Amino acid sequence: MANPVEDWKAEKHGFDVWEDIERHAAERTPMKKIDQADLERMKWHGFFYRKRDAPGRYMNRIRVTAGELSAPQAKEIAYLAYEFGHGIIDVTTRANLQVQGLGIEHLPEVRKRLERVGLTSKQTGHDNIRNVFAHPWSGLMPGELIDTRPLCHAITSLFIDSREYSDLPRKMNICLNGTLDHSAHFWTQDISFLATPGSDGEPRFQVLLGGTQGQNPHLAWHLPLLARPEQVVDVTRAILDLFRARGSREKRNNARFCFLMKEIGVEGVMDWLGEQLPYALEPGPAPPPPATTHDELIGWFRQRDPELWTMGLSVPLGRLTWQQLEGLAVLSRRWGDGQLRTTHEQGIAVINLPRAAKDAAATAAAALGLSVHADPFEMNTIACTGSQFCNIAVTETKGQMLLLIEKLRKKALKLHGIRIHMSGCPSSCAQHFTADIGLKGVRVRRLLGTREGFDVYLGGGVCGEVRMGRLYKLGVDVDQLPTLIEEVIAEYYRKHSDGQTFSEYWHDRLQAAEADKVEEQEYQTPTWICESCRHEHHAEDPPIFCPSCAGLRRHFARLDPSEAANAMEGAAADKAPAAPADSAAPSRSDGFLFAVSATKLTDDEGLAVEVGGRELALFRVEGGVYAIDAACPHEGAPLAQGEFQDGKVTCPWHGWKFDACSGCSLDPPGNDVQRYETLVEDGRVWVRLPDSEPASRLAAKAHASGNSGPQPLLPRQPMPHWSWRR
C-alpha cells in the first residue's frame, strides 16, 4: 500500500507543476493558498517553501555539478540574492549553493536567469538524485588517477529532465573520487565510485552502495567488482533501475536505498548487474581503506601545473553575502581564469591562480572578509540551515554554532582537529553522525516549558576507521553545551593512549559503557509530546509531522522518564519550603532564595541560573546585581547568552534589546520581561521570587499555541555581514 506522498506523486508529476508556478507568480498567490502537494512538487524545480520566513518565502537550491562554478555564474547568483532574496548565499555539504528569501513572483525570473548562465536548480529536492560531486580539486591535483568531473556531468545528464529517474522511492546521493588519498564522505553516499589502479595501470572504479547519514545511518556496502570509466554511467543507470523497480514505496522511513541493500545484500546487487549489463565487470579487490586525515581545503594548494595555485577560502558555516560572492567572481577573473570551486566542507575556492598573483589575490579576498587562514573552530565546525529557514528543523543551528564557537574561544579550548557538526533535526544535513562531536537538535521538555537542546554523539568519523558516532548525552540545553564539550575534550587529553584519536578514544569508551548497560527489558523508548495537541509519540526521534494534528516536528518535545521524575520532584519542591542552593548558604526567612556566588558574575556577560524552579539571567551593572527572566518573550532565546553592554542586553537570536536592570524592552517596546528583587550579602547573590508567571513559561505557551510572535529573523551575529537587506 503506497503512502500519501506516492499518491500525490502519481496524481501529478513534479515537473508538471511549473505552469502552476508561473500562474502563482503572475497572481502573487500567498503561500497559504497554494495546494500543499504543489508546494512539495516545487522541489522538483529547486524551489523550497519556507513558512518560517515571513511572509512565506522560498529558497532556491542551485545544482553545482562537481563543484565547478564560473565567474559569470557566481556573479548572477549574487545578483539574484541581492535583487530578490535576503542578500545571503549558503554553501551546502553537497557543494550546492542556496539563495534564501525569494518571493513567489520571483521564481520564473530566477529560473530564466540561471539557465542563461548554464545553471539549473532542477531536481535538487525530494525524491530525486541530488548534486553529483567530486573532490573539489578534481582535475587539479598532482598524482590524481583520473579527473572525475566529466563523469559527474555525464551522470547528471542521465537523470536531469528524466521523468523515469525523477520518481524514485527516496532521494539518492552520488559522488566520485579520483584518488584514494582524499576523503569525500564516500562511505555515506548511496552510490560512490572510488578510483583505483587496474592491473594494466589504467584507472578503474570500486563501487560502494547504500551509505546514508540520515535518520537511519548506515555505512556503505562494498561491491567486489571494478568498473572502467566508460562503464560508470551504465552501472549508475542499472543501480537506479534497481532502486526504481524494487525500492519500497510503502513507508518513507524505510525507503532509502540502504534498506533495499539490507534486503537483497551485495549478492542481490551483483545478480542484478549481471542481468542488466551487456558485459561482465572485472572482479575487484578488498574494500579501500578510508583516508586517515580530513581534506585540507583552506589555504594554498599547488596544482598539477606547478605554476598554478588554488586558493581555498574559509567561509564560516558556509554563509556568504552577495557582495562576497560577487567580489570572488571579480577576483577570479582579474587574477585567475574566472573559475571557482565549491566544496563539500561548505567552502569556496579560486583556482588557477599564477604564483605571482597569490599575494594580490589573498589581499583582495581579505578585503571581502574572507581568508586563506582559519582558526581551528572555523575549520572544524559545520552547521545546517536550521530552524531559521528550514521547515522541519527543531533548533536554530548557524546562530547557535556561532555562539558556541565564541564561548569555546573564551575558554581557550584547543580543538586540534576535533570536528563539531550541528544538525537541526535527525535528518543529519550537517552529517553529525560522522563527526567527532555530533549535535542533533531536539526540543527538550523541562519543568517550565520546552527548550532548544541537542543530543550529543561522540566518536564518529570517516578518517582511519569509518564509524558512526555513539550517543553520549540526551537533550543537552544549548547553554550547557560549552561546558560539556570542554569536559569531553579535556577527558580525551588526560586519558587517551599514545596515538589514539579523539574519535577512537570516545568510540571505545562508549562502546565499553554500552556493554555494561542494564538489560534490554529495562530500556524505555523516549516519549515525544506534541505541544499543539498533546499527542504522544514513542520512538527514538519525533515524526516529521504529528499524526494527530499534522503539526511540524519542531512542536515535539522529548519527555524522558528521568526528566519526568525530575519534573515531579521539582513540583514537589516548589510546594515545600525552599532549600538553600548549596550547603554553605544559610536559609533565610524573608523570602530570598540563594542564587549563586557573587564571584561567578562578571561585568561583561550575563549568567544563567535556576532559582526556585525558575530560570533567571543575572547581570552585574555598576557594582549591583540584577535579575530578569532568562527567556526572551519573542522566541525563548537565552538572554544570558546575549551581548551585554552599558546595562543593556541584546537577544542572541533576533536582536531584541532589554534594560538588564529593569527588564524593560527597549527595541521593540512593549515586550518587558519580569524583573526580580535581588540582594547581595557576604559574597552571595539572593533573589526573591514573586507569584507571577515567568516569560519562559509564556514563551512555551506561545509555542504550544502556535502563536510565537513574529517569524524568526536572522540571528544576531558578531559578524555584521550576516545581516540582510530588507
C-alpha positions as CSV (number, residue, x, y, z in Angstrom):
1,M,0.0,0.0,0.0
2,A,1.5,3.3,-1.1
3,N,1.9,6.2,1.3
4,P,0.2,9.6,0.7
5,V,3.4,11.0,-0.9
6,E,3.3,8.4,-3.6
7,D,-0.4,9.2,-4.1
8,W,0.2,12.8,-4.9
9,K,3.3,12.0,-6.9
10,A,1.2,9.6,-9.1
11,E,-1.6,12.2,-9.4
12,K,0.7,14.8,-10.9
13,H,4.4,14.6,-11.7
14,G,6.7,17.2,-10.1
15,F,7.7,18.5,-13.5
16,D,4.1,19.4,-14.3
17,V,3.8,22.0,-11.5
18,W,5.8,24.6,-13.5
19,E,2.7,26.1,-15.2
20,D,1.1,26.5,-11.8
21,I,4.3,28.2,-10.5
22,E,4.1,30.7,-13.4
23,R,0.4,31.3,-12.7
24,H,1.0,31.8,-8.9
25,A,3.9,34.1,-9.7
26,A,1.7,36.3,-12.0
27,E,-1.0,36.4,-9.4
28,R,1.4,36.7,-6.4
29,T,-0.5,33.9,-4.7
30,P,0.1,33.7,-1.0
31,M,1.8,30.5,0.1
32,K,-1.2,29.6,2.4
33,K,-3.4,29.5,-0.7
34,I,-1.2,27.1,-2.7
35,D,-2.0,23.4,-2.5
36,Q,0.3,21.6,-0.2
37,A,1.1,18.9,-2.7
38,D,2.1,21.6,-5.2
39,L,4.4,23.2,-2.7
40,E,6.1,19.9,-2.4
41,R,6.2,19.5,-6.2
42,M,8.1,22.8,-6.5
43,K,11.1,21.0,-5.1
44,W,11.4,19.2,-8.5
45,H,12.3,22.7,-9.8
46,G,14.6,23.5,-6.9
47,F,12.2,25.9,-5.0
48,F,11.6,25.1,-1.3
49,Y,8.7,26.8,0.6
50,R,9.8,28.4,3.8
51,K,6.9,29.0,6.1
52,R,9.2,30.3,8.8
53,D,10.5,33.1,6.5
54,A,7.6,35.6,6.6
55,P,5.7,36.5,4.6
56,G,6.0,33.0,3.1
57,R,9.2,33.0,1.0
58,Y,11.1,30.4,-0.9
59,M,14.7,29.0,-1.0
60,N,16.4,28.1,-4.3
61,R,18.9,25.3,-4.3
62,I,21.3,25.5,-7.2
63,R,23.0,22.5,-8.6
64,V,26.8,22.9,-8.9
65,T,27.9,19.7,-10.5
66,A,31.4,18.6,-9.5
67,G,31.7,21.9,-7.6
68,E,32.5,23.8,-10.8
69,L,31.4,27.4,-10.8
70,S,32.4,30.1,-13.3
71,A,32.7,33.8,-12.6
72,P,29.6,34.8,-14.6
73,Q,27.6,32.1,-12.8
74,A,28.8,33.3,-9.4
75,K,28.0,36.9,-10.2
76,E,24.5,36.0,-11.4
77,I,23.7,34.1,-8.2
78,A,25.0,37.0,-6.2
79,Y,22.7,39.4,-8.1
80,L,19.7,37.1,-7.6
81,A,20.3,37.1,-3.9
82,Y,20.6,40.9,-3.8
83,E,17.7,41.7,-6.1
84,F,15.1,39.1,-4.9
85,G,16.4,37.5,-1.7
86,H,17.9,38.3,1.7
87,G,21.3,39.0,0.2
88,I,22.9,35.8,1.5
89,I,24.1,32.6,-0.1
90,D,24.8,29.3,1.7
91,V,27.3,26.7,0.5
92,T,26.0,23.2,1.5
93,T,27.7,20.0,2.4
94,R,27.0,18.7,-1.1
95,A,28.7,21.8,-2.7
96,N,25.3,23.3,-3.8
97,L,24.5,27.0,-3.4
98,Q,21.3,28.1,-1.7
99,V,19.6,31.5,-2.1
100,Q,17.1,32.4,0.7
101,G,14.1,34.8,0.8
102,L,12.6,34.6,-2.7
103,G,9.0,35.7,-3.3
104,I,6.7,33.6,-5.4
105,E,6.7,36.3,-8.1
106,H,10.5,35.9,-8.5
107,L,10.7,32.2,-9.2
108,P,10.2,32.2,-13.1
109,E,12.7,35.0,-13.4
110,V,15.2,33.2,-11.2
111,R,15.0,30.0,-13.3
112,K,15.4,32.0,-16.5
113,R,18.5,33.8,-15.4
114,L,20.1,30.7,-14.0
115,E,19.6,28.9,-17.3
116,R,21.0,31.9,-19.1
117,V,24.4,31.2,-17.4
118,G,24.3,27.4,-17.7
119,L,23.0,26.6,-14.3
120,T,19.9,24.8,-13.1
121,S,18.1,24.0,-9.8
122,K,16.1,21.1,-11.3
123,Q,15.6,18.0,-9.1
124,T,17.6,19.3,-6.1
125,G,14.9,18.3,-3.7
126,H,12.5,15.5,-2.7
127,D,12.7,12.1,-4.3
128,N,15.5,13.0,-6.8
129,I,19.2,12.5,-7.4
130,R,20.9,15.3,-5.6
131,N,24.1,17.2,-6.7
132,V,26.7,14.8,-8.0
133,F,30.0,16.0,-6.5
134,A,33.7,15.1,-6.7
135,H,36.7,16.2,-4.8
136,P,36.9,20.0,-5.1
137,W,40.3,19.9,-6.6
138,S,39.4,17.2,-9.2
139,G,41.4,17.8,-12.3
140,L,44.0,19.9,-10.4
141,M,45.7,17.5,-8.1
142,P,49.2,16.1,-8.7
143,G,49.1,12.3,-8.8
144,E,45.4,12.1,-9.4
145,L,44.4,8.8,-11.0
146,I,41.5,10.3,-13.1
147,D,39.7,13.6,-13.4
148,T,36.1,12.7,-12.4
149,R,34.4,15.9,-13.5
150,P,33.4,14.6,-16.9
151,L,31.8,11.6,-15.3
152,C,29.9,13.8,-12.8
153,H,28.4,15.7,-15.7
154,A,27.7,12.5,-17.6
155,I,25.8,11.0,-14.7
156,T,23.9,14.3,-14.2
157,S,22.9,14.3,-17.9
158,L,21.5,10.8,-17.3
159,F,18.7,11.9,-14.9
160,I,18.2,15.7,-15.5
161,D,14.8,16.2,-17.1
162,S,14.2,12.4,-17.0
163,R,10.7,11.5,-15.7
164,E,12.0,8.0,-15.2
165,Y,14.7,8.9,-12.8
166,S,12.9,11.8,-11.1
167,D,10.3,9.4,-9.5
168,L,12.5,7.4,-7.1
169,P,11.2,5.9,-3.8
170,R,13.5,8.4,-2.0
171,K,16.4,10.7,-2.7
172,M,19.8,9.4,-3.9
173,N,23.3,10.8,-3.3
174,I,26.2,10.1,-5.7
175,C,29.8,11.1,-5.6
176,L,33.0,10.2,-7.4
177,N,36.6,10.3,-6.2
178,G,39.6,10.4,-8.5
179,T,42.2,9.3,-5.9
180,L,42.2,7.1,-2.8
181,D,44.2,9.8,-0.9
182,H,41.2,12.0,-0.3
183,S,38.1,11.6,1.8
184,A,34.9,12.8,0.3
185,H,32.5,11.1,2.7
186,F,32.2,8.4,0.2
187,W,31.3,5.8,2.8
188,T,28.0,7.6,3.5
189,Q,26.7,8.1,-0.1
190,D,24.1,6.0,-1.8
191,I,26.5,5.4,-4.7
192,S,30.2,6.1,-4.6
193,F,32.8,5.5,-7.3
194,L,36.4,5.4,-6.0
195,A,39.3,5.4,-8.4
196,T,41.9,2.6,-8.1
197,P,44.7,1.4,-10.4
198,G,43.8,-1.6,-12.6
199,S,46.0,-4.5,-13.4
200,D,47.0,-2.7,-16.7
201,G,47.8,0.5,-14.9
202,E,44.7,2.2,-16.2
203,P,42.2,3.7,-13.7
204,R,39.2,1.7,-12.5
205,F,36.5,2.4,-10.0
206,Q,35.5,0.5,-6.9
207,V,31.8,0.8,-6.1
208,L,30.2,1.5,-2.7
209,L,26.4,1.3,-2.2
210,G,23.8,2.2,0.4
211,G,25.6,4.6,2.7
212,T,23.4,7.2,4.4
213,Q,23.7,9.8,7.3
214,G,20.0,10.4,7.8
215,Q,17.6,9.1,10.5
216,N,18.8,5.6,9.8
217,P,22.6,6.0,9.4
218,H,24.5,3.2,7.7
219,L,27.9,2.7,6.2
220,A,28.1,1.7,2.5
221,W,28.5,-1.8,1.3
222,H,31.5,-2.6,-0.9
223,L,30.9,-4.4,-4.2
224,P,33.6,-6.9,-5.2
225,L,34.0,-5.5,-8.7
226,L,35.7,-2.9,-10.8
227,A,34.2,-0.6,-13.4
228,R,36.1,1.1,-16.2
229,P,35.4,4.9,-16.6
230,E,33.3,4.3,-19.7
231,Q,31.2,1.8,-17.7
232,V,30.4,4.2,-14.8
233,V,27.2,5.7,-16.4
234,D,25.9,2.2,-17.3
235,V,26.5,0.9,-13.7
236,T,24.8,4.0,-12.3
237,R,21.8,3.5,-14.6
238,A,21.5,-0.1,-13.6
239,I,21.5,0.7,-9.9
240,L,18.9,3.4,-10.4
241,D,16.7,0.9,-12.2
242,L,17.2,-1.5,-9.3
243,F,16.0,1.2,-6.9
244,R,13.0,2.1,-9.0
245,A,12.0,-1.5,-9.5
246,R,12.5,-2.9,-6.1
247,G,12.8,0.0,-3.6
248,S,10.0,0.3,-1.0
249,R,7.3,2.9,-1.6
250,E,5.1,2.0,1.4
251,K,6.9,3.5,4.4
252,R,9.1,6.5,3.7
253,N,11.2,5.9,6.8
254,N,12.2,2.6,5.3
255,A,12.5,3.7,1.7
256,R,16.2,4.8,1.3
257,F,18.4,2.7,-0.8
258,C,20.2,1.3,2.3
259,F,17.0,-0.6,3.2
260,L,17.0,-2.3,-0.2
261,M,20.6,-3.2,0.3
262,K,19.8,-4.8,3.7
263,E,17.0,-6.8,2.0
264,I,18.9,-8.2,-1.1
265,G,22.5,-7.9,0.0
266,V,25.6,-7.5,-2.1
267,E,24.8,-10.8,-3.8
268,G,21.4,-9.5,-5.0
269,V,23.0,-6.4,-6.5
270,M,25.7,-8.4,-8.2
271,D,23.0,-10.7,-9.7
272,W,21.0,-7.6,-10.9
273,L,24.1,-6.1,-12.6
274,G,24.8,-9.4,-14.3
275,E,21.3,-9.3,-15.8
276,Q,21.2,-5.7,-16.7
277,L,24.7,-5.0,-18.2
278,P,25.6,-6.4,-21.6
279,Y,29.1,-7.1,-20.4
280,A,30.8,-8.6,-17.3
281,L,32.5,-6.3,-14.8
282,E,36.0,-7.1,-13.6
283,P,36.4,-8.7,-10.2
284,G,37.6,-6.2,-7.6
285,P,40.0,-6.1,-4.7
286,A,39.2,-5.7,-1.0
287,P,37.4,-2.6,0.2
288,P,39.6,0.6,0.0
289,P,40.9,2.0,3.3
290,P,39.4,5.4,4.2
291,A,41.7,8.4,4.4
292,T,43.5,8.9,7.7
293,T,43.0,12.7,7.8
294,H,40.3,15.1,6.7
295,D,40.6,17.1,3.5
296,E,42.7,20.3,3.8
297,L,40.5,22.7,1.8
298,I,41.6,26.0,3.3
299,G,44.9,27.6,2.4
300,W,47.2,27.5,-0.7
301,F,47.4,24.3,-2.8
302,R,49.9,23.7,-5.6
303,Q,48.2,22.3,-8.7
304,R,49.3,19.8,-11.2
305,D,50.8,22.7,-13.2
306,P,53.5,23.8,-10.7
307,E,53.0,27.4,-11.7
308,L,49.3,27.5,-10.8
309,W,47.7,27.5,-7.3
310,T,44.3,27.0,-5.7
311,M,43.2,29.5,-3.0
312,G,40.9,27.7,-0.6
313,L,38.9,30.3,1.5
314,S,37.3,30.0,4.9
315,V,33.6,30.6,4.8
316,P,32.3,30.3,8.4
317,L,29.4,27.8,8.5
318,G,29.1,28.2,4.7
319,R,27.3,31.6,4.7
320,L,28.3,34.3,2.1
321,T,26.9,37.7,1.4
322,W,26.1,38.6,-2.1
323,Q,28.9,41.2,-2.1
324,Q,31.4,38.5,-1.2
325,L,30.3,36.1,-4.0
326,E,30.3,38.9,-6.5
327,G,33.7,40.0,-5.3
328,L,35.1,36.5,-5.7
329,A,33.8,36.4,-9.3
330,V,35.6,39.7,-10.0
331,L,38.7,38.4,-8.2
332,S,38.8,35.1,-10.1
333,R,38.7,36.9,-13.5
334,R,41.3,39.6,-12.5
335,W,43.9,37.2,-11.0
336,G,42.9,33.8,-12.5
337,D,40.9,32.4,-15.4
338,G,37.5,33.1,-13.9
339,Q,37.0,29.6,-12.3
340,L,35.9,28.8,-8.8
341,R,35.0,25.6,-6.9
342,T,32.5,25.0,-4.1
343,T,33.4,22.3,-1.6
344,H,31.6,19.7,0.5
345,E,33.0,21.4,3.6
346,Q,30.8,24.5,3.0
347,G,33.7,26.4,1.5
348,I,34.7,28.0,-1.8
349,A,38.0,28.3,-3.7
350,V,39.5,30.3,-6.5
351,I,41.6,28.1,-8.8
352,N,44.3,28.5,-11.5
353,L,46.0,31.5,-9.9
354,P,49.6,32.2,-11.1
355,R,52.3,32.2,-8.4
356,A,52.9,35.9,-9.0
357,A,49.2,36.7,-8.2
358,K,49.0,34.9,-4.9
359,D,49.5,37.8,-2.6
360,A,47.3,40.1,-4.6
361,A,44.5,37.6,-4.7
362,A,44.7,36.9,-1.0
363,T,44.6,40.6,-0.2
364,A,41.6,41.0,-2.4
365,A,39.9,38.1,-0.6
366,A,40.7,39.7,2.8
367,A,39.1,42.9,1.6
368,L,35.9,40.9,1.1
369,G,36.1,39.4,4.7
370,L,37.4,36.0,3.5
371,S,40.8,34.5,4.3
372,V,43.1,31.7,3.3
373,H,43.7,31.2,7.0
374,A,41.2,29.9,9.5
375,D,41.4,29.1,13.2
376,P,40.5,25.5,14.3
377,F,36.9,26.5,15.1
378,E,36.2,27.8,11.6
379,M,38.0,24.8,10.0
380,N,36.3,22.1,12.1
381,T,32.7,23.2,12.5
382,I,29.7,22.6,10.2
383,A,26.0,23.6,10.7
384,C,23.0,23.0,8.6
385,T,20.3,25.7,7.7
386,G,18.5,25.1,11.0
387,S,15.1,26.4,12.1
388,Q,15.9,29.9,10.9
389,F,14.6,28.8,7.5
390,C,14.1,25.0,7.4
391,N,10.5,23.8,7.9
392,I,11.4,20.6,9.7
393,A,14.4,21.7,11.8
394,V,13.6,21.9,15.5
395,T,16.6,24.1,16.6
396,E,18.5,27.0,15.3
397,T,22.0,25.9,14.2
398,K,24.1,28.6,12.5
399,G,23.4,31.1,15.2
400,Q,23.8,28.6,18.0
401,M,27.1,27.3,16.5
402,L,28.5,30.8,16.3
403,L,27.6,31.4,19.9
404,L,29.1,28.0,20.8
405,I,32.3,28.9,19.0
406,E,32.5,32.3,20.7
407,K,32.2,30.7,24.2
408,L,34.7,27.9,23.4
409,R,37.2,30.5,22.2
410,K,36.8,32.4,25.5
411,K,37.6,29.1,27.3
412,A,40.9,28.9,25.2
413,L,39.9,25.4,24.1
414,K,42.2,23.6,21.7
415,L,40.3,21.5,19.1
416,H,43.4,20.1,17.4
417,G,41.4,18.7,14.5
418,I,38.4,17.7,16.6
419,R,35.3,18.3,14.4
420,I,31.9,19.6,15.7
421,H,28.9,19.2,13.4
422,M,25.5,20.6,14.3
423,S,22.2,19.4,12.7
424,G,18.8,21.0,13.5
425,C,17.0,17.6,13.3
426,P,17.5,13.9,12.8
427,S,17.9,14.3,9.0
428,S,21.6,14.9,9.6
429,C,22.1,17.5,6.8
430,A,25.3,18.6,8.7
431,Q,26.5,15.0,8.9
432,H,26.6,14.9,12.7
433,F,26.7,11.0,12.8
434,T,30.3,11.0,11.3
435,A,31.7,13.9,13.3
436,D,34.0,13.7,16.3
437,I,31.3,15.6,18.2
438,G,27.9,15.4,16.6
439,L,25.0,17.6,17.8
440,K,21.4,16.6,16.8
441,G,18.7,19.2,17.5
442,V,15.8,18.3,19.7
443,R,13.3,20.2,21.9
444,V,13.6,19.1,25.5
445,R,10.7,19.3,27.9
446,R,11.6,20.9,31.2
447,L,9.5,21.9,34.3
448,L,9.0,25.5,33.0
449,G,8.3,24.5,29.4
450,T,10.4,23.4,26.4
451,R,13.9,24.5,25.4
452,E,16.2,24.0,22.5
453,G,18.7,21.3,23.1
454,F,20.9,18.8,21.4
455,D,21.6,15.1,21.6
456,V,25.4,14.7,21.7
457,Y,27.1,11.9,19.8
458,L,30.9,11.2,20.2
459,G,33.4,9.1,18.3
460,G,32.1,9.4,14.7
461,G,34.5,9.8,11.7
462,V,35.4,9.0,8.2
463,C,39.1,9.0,8.7
464,G,41.1,6.0,9.7
465,E,38.4,3.6,10.7
466,V,35.0,4.6,9.4
467,R,32.5,4.7,12.3
468,M,29.2,6.2,13.3
469,G,29.2,8.3,16.5
470,R,27.7,6.8,19.6
471,L,25.1,8.6,21.8
472,Y,26.7,10.3,24.8
473,K,24.0,12.6,26.3
474,L,20.4,13.2,25.5
475,G,18.8,16.7,25.4
476,V,21.6,18.9,26.5
477,D,20.5,22.6,26.8
478,V,22.2,25.0,24.5
479,D,23.7,26.9,27.4
480,Q,25.2,23.7,28.8
481,L,27.0,22.7,25.5
482,P,30.2,24.8,26.0
483,T,30.9,23.1,29.4
484,L,30.0,19.7,28.2
485,I,32.3,20.0,25.1
486,E,35.1,21.4,27.2
487,E,34.7,18.4,29.6
488,V,34.8,15.6,26.9
489,I,37.8,17.2,25.1
490,A,39.6,17.6,28.4
491,E,39.0,14.0,29.3
492,Y,40.4,12.9,26.0
493,Y,43.5,14.9,26.5
494,R,44.0,13.5,30.0
495,K,43.2,9.8,29.4
496,H,43.9,8.9,25.8
497,S,46.6,6.4,24.8
498,D,49.5,7.4,22.6
499,G,48.4,7.8,19.0
500,Q,44.7,7.4,19.9
501,T,42.5,10.0,18.2
502,F,39.5,11.7,19.9
503,S,37.1,9.7,17.8
504,E,38.9,6.4,18.7
505,Y,39.0,7.2,22.4
506,W,35.3,8.1,22.8
507,H,34.1,5.3,20.4
508,D,35.9,2.7,22.5
509,R,34.9,4.3,25.8
510,L,31.2,4.5,24.9
511,Q,31.2,1.0,23.4
512,A,32.5,-0.3,26.7
513,A,29.9,1.6,28.6
514,E,27.1,0.1,26.4
515,A,28.4,-3.4,27.3
516,D,27.7,-2.6,31.0
517,K,24.2,-1.2,30.4
518,V,21.2,-2.6,32.1
519,E,19.3,-5.5,30.5
520,E,17.3,-4.7,27.4
521,Q,13.9,-5.0,29.1
522,E,14.8,-2.1,31.3
523,Y,15.3,0.2,28.4
524,Q,12.4,2.6,27.7
525,T,11.8,4.2,24.3
526,P,11.7,8.0,24.6
527,T,8.3,9.7,24.6
528,W,7.8,12.8,22.4
529,I,4.8,15.1,23.2
530,C,3.3,17.3,20.6
531,E,3.0,20.8,22.2
532,S,0.0,21.6,20.0
533,C,-2.4,18.6,20.6
534,R,-0.6,16.6,23.4
535,H,-0.2,13.5,21.1
536,E,2.4,11.1,22.5
537,H,4.9,9.5,20.0
538,H,7.1,6.7,21.2
539,A,10.2,6.4,19.1
540,E,13.9,7.3,19.0
541,D,13.1,10.5,17.1
542,P,10.0,12.6,16.6
543,P,7.9,12.3,13.4
544,I,8.2,14.9,10.7
545,F,4.5,15.6,11.1
546,C,2.2,14.9,14.0
547,P,-0.2,12.1,13.0
548,S,-2.9,13.7,15.2
549,C,-2.8,17.4,14.2
550,A,-0.3,17.5,11.4
551,G,2.0,19.8,13.4
552,L,5.6,20.0,12.3
553,R,8.5,18.2,14.1
554,R,9.5,21.3,15.9
555,H,6.4,21.1,18.1
556,F,7.5,17.8,19.6
557,A,9.5,17.8,22.9
558,R,11.1,14.8,24.5
559,L,10.0,13.7,27.9
560,D,12.4,11.0,29.1
561,P,11.5,9.0,32.2
562,S,14.3,10.6,34.2
563,E,13.1,14.1,33.2
564,A,9.6,13.2,34.1
565,A,10.8,12.1,37.6
566,N,12.8,15.3,37.9
567,A,9.8,17.4,37.0
568,M,7.7,15.7,39.6
569,E,10.4,16.2,42.2
570,G,10.7,19.8,41.2
571,A,7.0,20.4,41.5
572,A,7.0,18.9,45.0
573,A,10.0,21.1,45.9
574,D,8.1,24.2,44.9
575,K,5.3,23.3,47.4
576,A,7.8,22.7,50.2
577,P,9.9,25.3,51.9
578,A,12.8,26.2,49.5
579,A,16.1,24.6,50.5
580,P,19.3,26.6,50.1
581,A,21.1,26.2,46.8
582,D,24.3,25.0,48.4
583,S,25.1,23.6,51.9
584,A,27.2,26.6,52.7
585,A,24.4,29.1,52.2
586,P,22.1,29.6,55.2
587,S,18.4,29.7,54.7
588,R,16.5,33.0,55.1
589,S,13.1,33.8,56.4
590,D,12.5,36.9,54.3
591,G,11.6,35.1,51.1
592,F,15.0,35.5,49.4
593,L,16.5,32.3,47.8
594,F,20.2,31.7,47.2
595,A,21.1,32.1,43.5
596,V,24.9,32.0,43.1
597,S,28.2,33.0,44.5
598,A,28.9,36.6,43.6
599,T,32.3,35.7,42.3
600,K,30.8,33.9,39.4
601,L,29.4,37.2,37.9
602,T,31.5,39.3,35.6
603,D,30.9,42.8,34.3
604,D,30.8,41.9,30.6
605,E,28.4,39.0,30.3
606,G,25.2,37.5,31.9
607,L,24.9,34.4,33.9
608,A,22.0,31.8,33.7
609,V,20.8,30.4,37.0
610,E,17.8,28.5,38.3
611,V,16.2,29.6,41.5
612,G,13.1,28.0,42.9
613,G,12.3,26.3,39.7
614,R,12.6,29.5,37.6
615,E,15.3,30.2,35.0
616,L,16.8,33.6,35.5
617,A,19.5,35.8,33.9
618,L,21.8,37.7,36.3
619,F,23.8,40.8,35.3
620,R,26.3,43.0,37.1
621,V,25.7,46.7,36.5
622,E,27.8,49.4,38.2
623,G,28.5,47.1,41.2
624,G,24.9,46.0,41.6
625,V,23.4,42.7,40.6
626,Y,20.1,42.5,38.7
627,A,17.9,39.5,37.8
628,I,15.5,39.3,35.0
629,D,13.7,36.3,33.4
630,A,16.1,34.2,31.4
631,A,14.0,33.8,28.2
632,C,13.3,36.4,25.6
633,P,9.4,36.6,25.3
634,H,9.8,36.5,21.5
635,E,11.1,33.0,20.8
636,G,12.5,32.0,24.2
637,A,16.1,32.8,23.5
638,P,18.5,32.7,26.5
639,L,19.2,36.3,27.4
640,A,22.2,35.4,29.4
641,Q,24.0,34.5,26.2
642,G,23.2,37.9,24.6
643,E,25.6,40.8,24.1
644,F,25.7,42.8,27.3
645,Q,27.0,46.3,27.3
646,D,26.2,49.5,29.3
647,G,23.4,47.8,31.3
648,K,21.6,46.6,28.2
649,V,21.3,43.1,26.9
650,T,20.6,42.1,23.3
651,C,18.7,38.8,22.5
652,P,21.2,36.5,20.9
653,W,18.8,35.3,18.3
654,H,16.8,38.2,16.9
655,G,18.4,41.4,18.4
656,W,15.6,42.5,20.8
657,K,17.1,44.8,23.4
658,F,16.3,44.9,27.1
659,D,17.3,47.0,30.1
660,A,19.1,44.5,32.3
661,C,18.2,46.5,35.5
662,S,14.5,46.9,35.0
663,G,13.6,44.3,32.4
664,C,12.0,47.0,30.2
665,S,12.2,46.2,26.4
666,L,13.9,49.0,24.6
667,D,13.6,47.7,21.0
668,P,10.8,46.8,20.2
669,P,9.0,48.4,23.1
670,G,6.1,46.8,24.9
671,N,7.7,43.4,25.5
672,D,9.1,43.7,29.0
673,V,10.5,40.7,30.9
674,Q,10.0,40.1,34.6
675,R,12.4,41.8,37.0
676,Y,13.3,40.1,40.3
677,E,14.4,41.7,43.5
678,T,18.0,40.8,44.4
679,L,20.2,41.0,47.5
680,V,24.0,40.7,47.8
681,E,25.4,39.7,51.2
682,D,28.6,38.0,52.2
683,G,29.6,37.3,48.6
684,R,26.3,35.6,47.8
685,V,23.5,36.6,45.5
686,W,19.9,36.1,46.7
687,V,16.7,36.5,44.7
688,R,13.1,37.0,45.8
689,L,10.5,35.4,43.5
690,P,7.1,37.0,43.1
691,D,4.0,34.9,42.5
692,S,3.9,35.5,38.7
693,E,4.4,33.6,35.6
694,P,7.9,33.9,34.1
695,A,8.4,34.8,30.4
696,S,10.0,31.4,29.7
697,R,6.6,29.8,30.6
698,L,4.8,32.3,28.5
699,A,7.1,31.6,25.5
700,A,6.5,27.9,25.9
701,K,2.7,28.6,25.9
702,A,3.1,30.7,22.8
703,H,4.9,27.9,21.0
704,A,2.3,25.4,22.1
705,S,-0.5,27.5,20.8
706,G,1.3,28.2,17.5
707,N,1.4,31.9,18.3
708,S,5.1,32.5,18.5
709,G,5.0,36.2,17.5
710,P,7.0,37.5,14.5
711,Q,8.6,34.9,12.4
712,P,12.3,34.3,13.1
713,L,14.8,36.8,11.5
714,L,18.5,36.1,11.0
715,P,20.1,35.5,14.4
716,R,22.2,38.4,15.7
717,Q,25.8,37.5,14.9
718,P,29.1,39.0,15.9
719,M,29.9,39.5,12.2
720,P,27.9,42.4,10.5
721,H,27.9,40.7,7.1
722,W,25.4,38.1,8.4
723,S,22.5,40.5,8.4
724,W,20.4,41.0,5.3
725,R,18.8,43.9,3.5
726,R,15.0,44.2,3.9
